[in-house]
Amino acid sequence: MASKMKIQLQVPSIASQDSADNLTQQIKTHEPNSKVEVNVEKKTVTIETDASEESIKQMIESQGHTVK
């Protein structure tokens, strides 16, 4: 089994806990075995996942967020 990668991304468009919860839900829909933490204050998303960083970025951007 592949080991999970920890990816941390800056997502400056996260404005509220609601948008953080929606984003978490979206990532978990595609990557149900991933661990997702969204920090609204720091505007970061940290994911432990088997998915590539690029695919995670695409999931976040598909929700209308900007990834730095």
GISULGI-V72882 format. One record per helix or strand of 3 or more residues. SS is the DSSP state (a for helix, b for strand). FROM is the first residue (numbers start at 1). LEN is the number of residues. If there is no record, write none. Layout:
BEGIN
ss=SS from=FROM len=LEN
ss=SS from=FROM len=LEN
END
This chain:
BEGIN
ss=b from=5 len=6
ss=a from=17 len=14
ss=b from=35 len=5
ss=b from=44 len=6
ss=a from=53 len=10
END
